[in-house]
Amino acid sequence: MLGMYVPDRFSLKSSRVQDGMGLYTARRVRKGEKFGPFAGEKRMPEDLDENMDYRLMWEVRGSKGEVLYILDATNPRHSNWLRFVHEAPSQDQKNLAAIQDKNLRSTEWQG
């Protein structure tokens, strides 16, 4: 992605998932380390349709687990480098979790 800022400790490289690009790090992410927020366009769940690519969308949920809105990072102009963090192929390989702050201001990744 031309012009997309990626922090120095990360790099975009060829990947076998999601448009052929993935985010890689030069050093291990420490347990509890946070980075974010995940940026995207705010969409309401009822505005989505089955033809959309959901791989770059994150649900923002309320205190009772209800979906409040969707952050859609499919448009590079309205997203950031975190759009290249991909879901692990299996639960055993999962090493990051998306967390949402209580004020719904951001969605961050935690190692």
A tleap script that builds the chain and sets N, CA, C and O, in Angstrom:
source leaprc.protein.ff14SB
mol = sequence {
  NMET LEU GLY MET TYR VAL PRO ASP ARG PHE
  SER LEU LYS SER SER ARG VAL GLN ASP GLY
  MET GLY LEU TYR THR ALA ARG ARG VAL ARG
  LYS GLY GLU LYS PHE GLY PRO PHE ALA GLY
  GLU LYS ARG MET PRO GLU ASP LEU ASP GLU
  ASN MET ASP TYR ARG LEU MET TRP GLU VAL
  ARG GLY SER LYS GLY GLU VAL LEU TYR ILE
  LEU ASP ALA THR ASN PRO ARG HIE SER ASN
  TRP LEU ARG PHE VAL HIE GLU ALA PRO SER
  GLN ASP GLN LYS ASN LEU ALA ALA ILE GLN
  ASP LYS ASN LEU ARG SER THR GLU TRP GLN
  CGLY
}
set mol.1.N position { 0.836 -1.177 0.000 }
set mol.1.CA position { 0.000 0.000 0.000 }
set mol.1.C position { 0.885 1.246 0.000 }
set mol.1.O position { 1.545 1.552 0.993 }
set mol.2.N position { 0.887 1.916 -1.061 }
set mol.2.CA position { 1.672 3.124 -1.189 }
set mol.2.C position { 1.140 4.199 -0.243 }
set mol.2.O position { -0.053 4.502 -0.255 }
set mol.3.N position { 2.011 4.766 0.564 }
set mol.3.CA position { 1.629 5.845 1.445 }
set mol.3.C position { 1.033 5.430 2.780 }
set mol.3.O position { 0.746 6.297 3.606 }
set mol.4.N position { 0.833 4.132 3.026 }
set mol.4.CA position { 0.266 3.710 4.305 }
set mol.4.C position { 1.394 3.597 5.326 }
set mol.4.O position { 2.367 2.873 5.111 }
set mol.5.N position { 1.259 4.309 6.429 }
set mol.5.CA position { 2.251 4.279 7.497 }
set mol.5.C position { 2.208 2.934 8.208 }
set mol.5.O position { 1.143 2.455 8.598 }
set mol.6.N position { 3.386 2.332 8.370 }
set mol.6.CA position { 3.546 1.102 9.147 }
set mol.6.C position { 4.674 1.368 10.137 }
set mol.6.O position { 5.767 1.749 9.717 }
set mol.7.N position { 4.447 1.180 11.446 }
set mol.7.CA position { 5.522 1.412 12.426 }
set mol.7.C position { 6.790 0.638 12.072 }
set mol.7.O position { 6.728 -0.437 11.477 }
set mol.8.N position { 7.941 1.199 12.446 }
set mol.8.CA position { 9.255 0.648 12.087 }
set mol.8.C position { 9.428 -0.823 12.445 }
set mol.8.O position { 10.056 -1.563 11.688 }
set mol.9.N position { 8.902 -1.256 13.553 }
set mol.9.CA position { 9.128 -2.640 13.981 }
set mol.9.C position { 8.297 -3.660 13.222 }
set mol.9.O position { 8.463 -4.865 13.411 }
set mol.10.N position { 7.390 -3.177 12.352 }
set mol.10.CA position { 6.567 -4.046 11.530 }
set mol.10.C position { 6.882 -3.820 10.062 }
set mol.10.O position { 7.439 -2.789 9.685 }
set mol.11.N position { 6.522 -4.793 9.238 }
set mol.11.CA position { 6.658 -4.611 7.791 }
set mol.11.C position { 5.560 -5.385 7.080 }
set mol.11.O position { 5.052 -6.388 7.583 }
set mol.12.N position { 5.208 -4.896 5.902 }
set mol.12.CA position { 4.236 -5.586 5.056 }
set mol.12.C position { 5.005 -6.492 4.109 }
set mol.12.O position { 5.950 -6.063 3.447 }
set mol.13.N position { 4.592 -7.741 4.055 }
set mol.13.CA position { 5.245 -8.712 3.182 }
set mol.13.C position { 4.185 -9.566 2.500 }
set mol.13.O position { 3.016 -9.578 2.885 }
set mol.14.N position { 4.623 -10.261 1.501 }
set mol.14.CA position { 3.749 -11.182 0.795 }
set mol.14.C position { 3.192 -12.223 1.760 }
set mol.14.O position { 3.899 -12.713 2.640 }
set mol.15.N position { 1.929 -12.549 1.583 }
set mol.15.CA position { 1.248 -13.494 2.452 }
set mol.15.C position { 0.328 -14.356 1.601 }
set mol.15.O position { -0.064 -13.967 0.501 }
set mol.16.N position { -0.010 -15.517 2.113 }
set mol.16.CA position { -0.922 -16.395 1.382 }
set mol.16.C position { -2.386 -16.091 1.690 }
set mol.16.O position { -3.282 -16.763 1.179 }
set mol.17.N position { -2.627 -15.087 2.516 }
set mol.17.CA position { -4.004 -14.739 2.878 }
set mol.17.C position { -4.305 -13.289 2.531 }
set mol.17.O position { -3.393 -12.478 2.375 }
set mol.18.N position { -5.539 -12.980 2.415 }
set mol.18.CA position { -6.076 -11.637 2.257 }
set mol.18.C position { -5.297 -10.721 1.324 }
set mol.18.O position { -4.460 -9.936 1.771 }
set mol.19.N position { -5.563 -10.818 0.073 }
set mol.19.CA position { -4.982 -9.944 -0.951 }
set mol.19.C position { -3.464 -10.049 -1.055 }
set mol.19.O position { -2.819 -9.161 -1.611 }
set mol.20.N position { -2.894 -11.121 -0.530 }
set mol.20.CA position { -1.470 -11.356 -0.702 }
set mol.20.C position { -0.543 -10.522 0.152 }
set mol.20.O position { 0.670 -10.574 -0.050 }
set mol.21.N position { -1.064 -9.744 1.110 }
set mol.21.CA position { -0.226 -8.931 1.984 }
set mol.21.C position { -0.520 -9.263 3.442 }
set mol.21.O position { -1.668 -9.502 3.816 }
set mol.22.N position { 0.530 -9.275 4.260 }
set mol.22.CA position { 0.370 -9.525 5.677 }
set mol.22.C position { 1.329 -8.678 6.482 }
set mol.22.O position { 2.320 -8.181 5.947 }
set mol.23.N position { 1.049 -8.508 7.754 }
set mol.23.CA position { 1.879 -7.717 8.644 }
set mol.23.C position { 2.801 -8.649 9.418 }
set mol.23.O position { 2.347 -9.631 10.007 }
set mol.24.N position { 4.080 -8.346 9.418 }
set mol.24.CA position { 5.074 -9.153 10.115 }
set mol.24.C position { 5.868 -8.250 11.055 }
set mol.24.O position { 5.981 -7.045 10.831 }
set mol.25.N position { 6.411 -8.852 12.104 }
set mol.25.CA position { 7.209 -8.091 13.061 }
set mol.25.C position { 8.617 -8.660 13.146 }
set mol.25.O position { 8.835 -9.856 12.954 }
set mol.26.N position { 9.566 -7.780 13.439 }
set mol.26.CA position { 10.962 -8.185 13.554 }
set mol.26.C position { 11.269 -8.734 14.945 }
set mol.26.O position { 12.285 -9.399 15.144 }
set mol.27.N position { 10.400 -8.459 15.894 }
set mol.27.CA position { 10.613 -8.984 17.245 }
set mol.27.C position { 9.286 -9.474 17.800 }
set mol.27.O position { 8.214 -9.084 17.338 }
set mol.28.N position { 9.383 -10.321 18.779 }
set mol.28.CA position { 8.193 -10.903 19.404 }
set mol.28.C position { 7.367 -9.812 20.092 }
set mol.28.O position { 7.920 -8.916 20.731 }
set mol.29.N position { 6.060 -9.892 19.959 }
set mol.29.CA position { 5.167 -8.976 20.652 }
set mol.29.C position { 5.049 -9.471 22.088 }
set mol.29.O position { 4.679 -10.621 22.326 }
set mol.30.N position { 5.366 -8.600 23.043 }
set mol.30.CA position { 5.331 -8.986 24.451 }
set mol.30.C position { 3.901 -9.171 24.932 }
set mol.30.O position { 2.996 -8.468 24.483 }
set mol.31.N position { 3.698 -10.103 25.835 }
set mol.31.CA position { 2.391 -10.333 26.424 }
set mol.31.C position { 1.905 -9.039 27.078 }
set mol.31.O position { 2.633 -8.413 27.848 }
set mol.32.N position { 0.682 -8.649 26.765 }
set mol.32.CA position { 0.104 -7.432 27.313 }
set mol.32.C position { 0.396 -6.178 26.509 }
set mol.32.O position { -0.188 -5.128 26.778 }
set mol.33.N position { 1.286 -6.263 25.529 }
set mol.33.CA position { 1.604 -5.106 24.696 }
set mol.33.C position { 0.382 -4.741 23.855 }
set mol.33.O position { -0.305 -5.618 23.332 }
set mol.34.N position { 0.118 -3.445 23.730 }
set mol.34.CA position { -1.055 -2.992 22.990 }
set mol.34.C position { -0.632 -2.098 21.840 }
set mol.34.O position { 0.354 -1.367 21.936 }
set mol.35.N position { -1.375 -2.163 20.769 }
set mol.35.CA position { -1.190 -1.228 19.672 }
set mol.35.C position { -2.523 -1.028 18.968 }
set mol.35.O position { -3.334 -1.949 18.864 }
set mol.36.N position { -2.727 0.162 18.498 }
set mol.36.CA position { -3.990 0.515 17.878 }
set mol.36.C position { -4.198 2.010 17.968 }
set mol.36.O position { -3.277 2.725 18.362 }
set mol.37.N position { -5.334 2.496 17.631 }
set mol.37.CA position { -6.568 1.777 17.368 }
set mol.37.C position { -6.676 1.289 15.925 }
set mol.37.O position { -5.978 1.775 15.035 }
set mol.38.N position { -7.549 0.335 15.716 }
set mol.38.CA position { -7.916 -0.157 14.391 }
set mol.38.C position { -8.776 0.930 13.746 }
set mol.38.O position { -9.756 1.379 14.341 }
set mol.39.N position { -8.416 1.352 12.538 }
set mol.39.CA position { -9.151 2.426 11.869 }
set mol.39.C position { -9.998 1.874 10.729 }
set mol.39.O position { -9.582 0.965 10.011 }
set mol.40.N position { -11.168 2.426 10.580 }
set mol.40.CA position { -12.053 2.040 9.490 }
set mol.40.C position { -13.260 2.952 9.448 }
set mol.40.O position { -13.465 3.783 10.333 }
set mol.41.N position { -14.058 2.782 8.401 }
set mol.41.CA position { -15.274 3.555 8.267 }
set mol.41.C position { -16.376 2.923 9.115 }
set mol.41.O position { -16.551 1.704 9.115 }
set mol.42.N position { -17.100 3.748 9.821 }
set mol.42.CA position { -18.184 3.261 10.671 }
set mol.42.C position { -19.391 2.922 9.797 }
set mol.42.O position { -19.867 3.753 9.023 }
set mol.43.N position { -19.878 1.687 9.934 }
set mol.43.CA position { -21.054 1.233 9.187 }
set mol.43.C position { -22.032 0.582 10.162 }
set mol.43.O position { -21.633 -0.005 11.168 }
set mol.44.N position { -23.285 0.697 9.851 }
set mol.44.CA position { -24.306 0.049 10.657 }
set mol.44.C position { -24.524 -1.366 10.109 }
set mol.44.O position { -24.472 -1.571 8.896 }
set mol.45.N position { -24.766 -2.330 10.983 }
set mol.45.CA position { -24.940 -3.723 10.523 }
set mol.45.C position { -25.998 -3.871 9.432 }
set mol.45.O position { -25.832 -4.686 8.525 }
set mol.46.N position { -27.057 -3.115 9.503 }
set mol.46.CA position { -28.128 -3.231 8.507 }
set mol.46.C position { -27.731 -2.688 7.135 }
set mol.46.O position { -28.427 -2.932 6.150 }
set mol.47.N position { -26.616 -1.951 7.061 }
set mol.47.CA position { -26.153 -1.409 5.783 }
set mol.47.C position { -25.243 -2.369 5.025 }
set mol.47.O position { -24.855 -2.081 3.893 }
set mol.48.N position { -24.896 -3.501 5.624 }
set mol.48.CA position { -24.013 -4.472 4.982 }
set mol.48.C position { -24.836 -5.449 4.152 }
set mol.48.O position { -26.007 -5.696 4.439 }
set mol.49.N position { -24.203 -6.003 3.113 }
set mol.49.CA position { -24.882 -7.034 2.330 }
set mol.49.C position { -23.932 -8.196 2.063 }
set mol.49.O position { -22.730 -8.099 2.312 }
set mol.50.N position { -24.476 -9.281 1.562 }
set mol.50.CA position { -23.698 -10.521 1.394 }
set mol.50.C position { -22.604 -10.416 0.339 }
set mol.50.O position { -21.741 -11.292 0.280 }
set mol.51.N position { -22.606 -9.381 -0.496 }
set mol.51.CA position { -21.576 -9.223 -1.529 }
set mol.51.C position { -20.331 -8.520 -1.009 }
set mol.51.O position { -19.334 -8.424 -1.726 }
set mol.52.N position { -20.370 -8.031 0.215 }
set mol.52.CA position { -19.219 -7.313 0.784 }
set mol.52.C position { -18.175 -8.290 1.314 }
set mol.52.O position { -18.494 -9.413 1.702 }
set mol.53.N position { -16.920 -7.839 1.322 }
set mol.53.CA position { -15.821 -8.635 1.856 }
set mol.53.C position { -15.686 -8.314 3.345 }
set mol.53.O position { -15.264 -7.218 3.713 }
set mol.54.N position { -16.044 -9.268 4.191 }
set mol.54.CA position { -16.070 -9.046 5.636 }
set mol.54.C position { -14.714 -9.258 6.313 }
set mol.54.O position { -14.591 -9.028 7.516 }
set mol.55.N position { -13.700 -9.691 5.569 }
set mol.55.CA position { -12.405 -10.012 6.180 }
set mol.55.C position { -11.726 -8.793 6.806 }
set mol.55.O position { -10.918 -8.949 7.721 }
set mol.56.N position { -12.033 -7.603 6.339 }
set mol.56.CA position { -11.417 -6.389 6.869 }
set mol.56.C position { -12.399 -5.553 7.679 }
set mol.56.O position { -12.276 -4.331 7.759 }
set mol.57.N position { -13.370 -6.226 8.274 }
set mol.57.CA position { -14.363 -5.532 9.087 }
set mol.57.C position { -14.353 -6.082 10.509 }
set mol.57.O position { -14.189 -7.283 10.723 }
set mol.58.N position { -14.531 -5.191 11.472 }
set mol.58.CA position { -14.556 -5.583 12.883 }
set mol.58.C position { -15.834 -5.079 13.525 }
set mol.58.O position { -16.237 -3.934 13.325 }
set mol.59.N position { -16.458 -5.941 14.291 }
set mol.59.CA position { -17.661 -5.556 15.026 }
set mol.59.C position { -17.281 -4.823 16.303 }
set mol.59.O position { -16.365 -5.235 17.015 }
set mol.60.N position { -17.985 -3.741 16.590 }
set mol.60.CA position { -17.844 -3.032 17.864 }
set mol.60.C position { -19.109 -3.361 18.646 }
set mol.60.O position { -20.225 -3.098 18.199 }
set mol.61.N position { -18.907 -3.943 19.826 }
set mol.61.CA position { -20.039 -4.455 20.606 }
set mol.61.C position { -20.282 -3.638 21.864 }
set mol.61.O position { -19.370 -3.025 22.420 }
set mol.62.N position { -21.535 -3.645 22.296 }
set mol.62.CA position { -21.932 -2.972 23.516 }
set mol.62.C position { -21.706 -3.861 24.724 }
set mol.62.O position { -21.211 -4.982 24.598 }
set mol.63.N position { -22.067 -3.360 25.889 }
set mol.63.CA position { -21.817 -4.069 27.147 }
set mol.63.C position { -22.573 -5.394 27.247 }
set mol.63.O position { -22.185 -6.265 28.027 }
set mol.64.N position { -23.637 -5.559 26.477 }
set mol.64.CA position { -24.413 -6.804 26.500 }
set mol.64.C position { -24.089 -7.701 25.314 }
set mol.64.O position { -24.786 -8.684 25.059 }
set mol.65.N position { -23.030 -7.358 24.593 }
set mol.65.CA position { -22.603 -8.181 23.464 }
set mol.65.C position { -23.267 -7.857 22.142 }
set mol.65.O position { -22.981 -8.499 21.131 }
set mol.66.N position { -24.148 -6.871 22.136 }
set mol.66.CA position { -24.839 -6.511 20.911 }
set mol.66.C position { -23.912 -5.728 19.970 }
set mol.66.O position { -23.071 -4.954 20.426 }
set mol.67.N position { -24.070 -5.932 18.662 }
set mol.67.CA position { -23.262 -5.217 17.676 }
set mol.67.C position { -23.796 -3.787 17.571 }
set mol.67.O position { -24.948 -3.566 17.197 }
set mol.68.N position { -22.927 -2.811 17.913 }
set mol.68.CA position { -23.310 -1.405 17.835 }
set mol.68.C position { -23.064 -0.854 16.432 }
set mol.68.O position { -23.899 -0.147 15.869 }
set mol.69.N position { -21.903 -1.193 15.884 }
set mol.69.CA position { -21.559 -0.786 14.528 }
set mol.69.C position { -20.374 -1.617 14.058 }
set mol.69.O position { -19.807 -2.400 14.820 }
set mol.70.N position { -20.011 -1.437 12.800 }
set mol.70.CA position { -18.916 -2.162 12.173 }
set mol.70.C position { -17.843 -1.153 11.786 }
set mol.70.O position { -18.159 -0.076 11.280 }
set mol.71.N position { -16.572 -1.494 12.020 }
set mol.71.CA position { -15.462 -0.706 11.483 }
set mol.71.C position { -14.993 -1.426 10.222 }
set mol.71.O position { -14.518 -2.560 10.284 }
set mol.72.N position { -15.129 -0.766 9.092 }
set mol.72.CA position { -14.822 -1.333 7.784 }
set mol.72.C position { -13.509 -0.754 7.275 }
set mol.72.O position { -13.431 0.435 6.963 }
set mol.73.N position { -12.483 -1.587 7.190 }
set mol.73.CA position { -11.155 -1.150 6.756 }
set mol.73.C position { -10.863 -1.522 5.304 }
set mol.73.O position { -9.699 -1.557 4.905 }
set mol.74.N position { -11.886 -1.799 4.515 }
set mol.74.CA position { -11.634 -2.196 3.131 }
set mol.74.C position { -11.105 -1.043 2.282 }
set mol.74.O position { -10.388 -1.286 1.311 }
set mol.75.N position { -11.431 0.183 2.615 }
set mol.75.CA position { -10.933 1.338 1.877 }
set mol.75.C position { -9.623 1.810 2.514 }
set mol.75.O position { -9.632 2.282 3.651 }
set mol.76.N position { -8.490 1.689 1.799 }
set mol.76.CA position { -7.196 2.089 2.378 }
set mol.76.C position { -7.136 3.552 2.815 }
set mol.76.O position { -6.346 3.896 3.694 }
set mol.77.N position { -7.942 4.403 2.228 }
set mol.77.CA position { -7.945 5.827 2.605 }
set mol.77.C position { -8.556 6.062 3.977 }
set mol.77.O position { -8.327 7.105 4.589 }
set mol.78.N position { -9.334 5.096 4.465 }
set mol.78.CA position { -10.017 5.259 5.749 }
set mol.78.C position { -9.606 4.173 6.744 }
set mol.78.O position { -10.328 3.903 7.704 }
set mol.79.N position { -8.458 3.558 6.517 }
set mol.79.CA position { -7.992 2.499 7.410 }
set mol.79.C position { -6.527 2.748 7.750 }
set mol.79.O position { -5.950 3.760 7.353 }
set mol.80.N position { -5.942 1.825 8.477 }
set mol.80.CA position { -4.527 1.946 8.811 }
set mol.80.C position { -3.849 0.586 8.696 }
set mol.80.O position { -4.444 -0.379 8.214 }
set mol.81.N position { -2.610 0.522 9.140 }
set mol.81.CA position { -1.781 -0.668 8.990 }
set mol.81.C position { -2.350 -1.893 9.684 }
set mol.81.O position { -2.002 -3.016 9.320 }
set mol.82.N position { -3.207 -1.711 10.662 }
set mol.82.CA position { -3.776 -2.856 11.377 }
set mol.82.C position { -4.717 -3.681 10.508 }
set mol.82.O position { -5.099 -4.787 10.891 }
set mol.83.N position { -5.092 -3.163 9.355 }
set mol.83.CA position { -5.934 -3.944 8.441 }
set mol.83.C position { -5.199 -5.185 7.941 }
set mol.83.O position { -5.826 -6.113 7.429 }
set mol.84.N position { -3.874 -5.208 8.085 }
set mol.84.CA position { -3.073 -6.336 7.616 }
set mol.84.C position { -2.796 -7.382 8.689 }
set mol.84.O position { -2.081 -8.351 8.433 }
set mol.85.N position { -3.350 -7.201 9.884 }
set mol.85.CA position { -3.282 -8.242 10.907 }
set mol.85.C position { -4.389 -9.230 10.582 }
set mol.85.O position { -5.566 -8.872 10.600 }
set mol.86.N position { -4.025 -10.461 10.288 }
set mol.86.CA position { -5.000 -11.452 9.848 }
set mol.86.C position { -5.356 -12.430 10.953 }
set mol.86.O position { -4.589 -12.644 11.891 }
set mol.87.N position { -6.519 -13.009 10.822 }
set mol.87.CA position { -6.976 -14.030 11.756 }
set mol.87.C position { -6.090 -15.267 11.634 }
set mol.87.O position { -5.708 -15.657 10.531 }
set mol.88.N position { -5.771 -15.872 12.753 }
set mol.88.CA position { -4.954 -17.091 12.751 }
set mol.88.C position { -5.721 -18.227 12.076 }
set mol.88.O position { -6.944 -18.305 12.193 }
set mol.89.N position { -5.009 -19.108 11.369 }
set mol.89.CA position { -5.669 -20.230 10.693 }
set mol.89.C position { -6.366 -21.192 11.656 }
set mol.89.O position { -7.333 -21.853 11.279 }
set mol.90.N position { -5.879 -21.273 12.900 }
set mol.90.CA position { -6.495 -22.166 13.877 }
set mol.90.C position { -6.401 -21.544 15.264 }
set mol.90.O position { -5.608 -20.628 15.485 }
set mol.91.N position { -7.201 -22.037 16.192 }
set mol.91.CA position { -7.186 -21.545 17.568 }
set mol.91.C position { -5.811 -21.760 18.208 }
set mol.91.O position { -5.360 -20.930 18.997 }
set mol.92.N position { -5.147 -22.868 17.874 }
set mol.92.CA position { -3.821 -23.155 18.426 }
set mol.92.C position { -2.761 -22.143 17.992 }
set mol.92.O position { -1.778 -21.932 18.701 }
set mol.93.N position { -2.956 -21.523 16.842 }
set mol.93.CA position { -1.985 -20.566 16.324 }
set mol.93.C position { -2.305 -19.122 16.695 }
set mol.93.O position { -1.541 -18.214 16.368 }
set mol.94.N position { -3.408 -18.908 17.364 }
set mol.94.CA position { -3.820 -17.559 17.733 }
set mol.94.C position { -2.857 -16.994 18.774 }
set mol.94.O position { -2.587 -17.640 19.786 }
set mol.95.N position { -2.335 -15.782 18.528 }
set mol.95.CA position { -1.409 -15.162 19.465 }
set mol.95.C position { -1.720 -13.694 19.742 }
set mol.95.O position { -0.969 -13.027 20.452 }
set mol.96.N position { -2.813 -13.188 19.192 }
set mol.96.CA position { -3.254 -11.821 19.440 }
set mol.96.C position { -4.752 -11.811 19.686 }
set mol.96.O position { -5.472 -12.704 19.239 }
set mol.97.N position { -5.205 -10.813 20.388 }
set mol.97.CA position { -6.643 -10.657 20.618 }
set mol.97.C position { -7.019 -9.202 20.395 }
set mol.97.O position { -6.281 -8.299 20.789 }
set mol.98.N position { -8.152 -8.973 19.771 }
set mol.98.CA position { -8.671 -7.614 19.626 }
set mol.98.C position { -9.411 -7.275 20.907 }
set mol.98.O position { -10.235 -8.053 21.386 }
set mol.99.N position { -9.109 -6.103 21.460 }
set mol.99.CA position { -9.816 -5.642 22.653 }
set mol.99.C position { -10.438 -4.288 22.354 }
set mol.99.O position { -9.962 -3.546 21.495 }
set mol.100.N position { -11.469 -3.991 23.048 }
set mol.100.CA position { -12.197 -2.744 22.832 }
set mol.100.C position { -12.218 -1.990 24.152 }
set mol.100.O position { -12.579 -2.555 25.184 }
set mol.101.N position { -11.832 -0.714 24.127 }
set mol.101.CA position { -11.857 0.005 25.396 }
set mol.101.C position { -13.298 0.292 25.805 }
set mol.101.O position { -14.194 0.325 24.961 }
set mol.102.N position { -13.512 0.495 27.074 }
set mol.102.CA position { -14.862 0.624 27.626 }
set mol.102.C position { -15.600 1.839 27.098 }
set mol.102.O position { -16.830 1.870 27.119 }
set mol.103.N position { -14.868 2.843 26.621 }
set mol.103.CA position { -15.503 4.060 26.119 }
set mol.103.C position { -15.814 3.976 24.626 }
set mol.103.O position { -16.300 4.947 24.047 }
set mol.104.N position { -15.541 2.833 23.995 }
set mol.104.CA position { -15.812 2.602 22.582 }
set mol.104.C position { -15.079 3.581 21.673 }
set mol.104.O position { -15.509 3.847 20.550 }
set mol.105.N position { -13.964 4.115 22.175 }
set mol.105.CA position { -13.205 5.050 21.349 }
set mol.105.C position { -12.270 4.341 20.397 }
set mol.105.O position { -11.905 4.900 19.363 }
set mol.106.N position { -11.871 3.119 20.723 }
set mol.106.CA position { -10.901 2.454 19.863 }
set mol.106.C position { -10.986 0.945 20.016 }
set mol.106.O position { -11.510 0.421 20.999 }
set mol.107.N position { -10.462 0.280 19.027 }
set mol.107.CA position { -10.283 -1.155 19.101 }
set mol.107.C position { -8.787 -1.377 18.957 }
set mol.107.O position { -8.192 -0.948 17.969 }
set mol.108.N position { -8.178 -2.032 19.917 }
set mol.108.CA position { -6.735 -2.234 19.929 }
set mol.108.C position { -6.428 -3.721 19.836 }
set mol.108.O position { -7.296 -4.565 20.058 }
set mol.109.N position { -5.213 -4.018 19.512 }
set mol.109.CA position { -4.715 -5.397 19.515 }
set mol.109.C position { -3.869 -5.591 20.737 }
set mol.109.O position { -3.126 -4.691 21.129 }
set mol.110.N position { -3.963 -6.735 21.339 }
set mol.110.CA position { -3.157 -7.043 22.506 }
set mol.110.C position { -2.454 -8.372 22.285 }
set mol.110.O position { -3.069 -9.367 21.902 }
set mol.111.N position { -1.143 -8.362 22.537 }
set mol.111.CA position { -0.341 -9.574 22.370 }
set mol.111.C position { -0.428 -10.461 23.575 }
set mol.111.O position { 0.188 -11.526 23.603 }
savepdb mol mol.pdb
quit
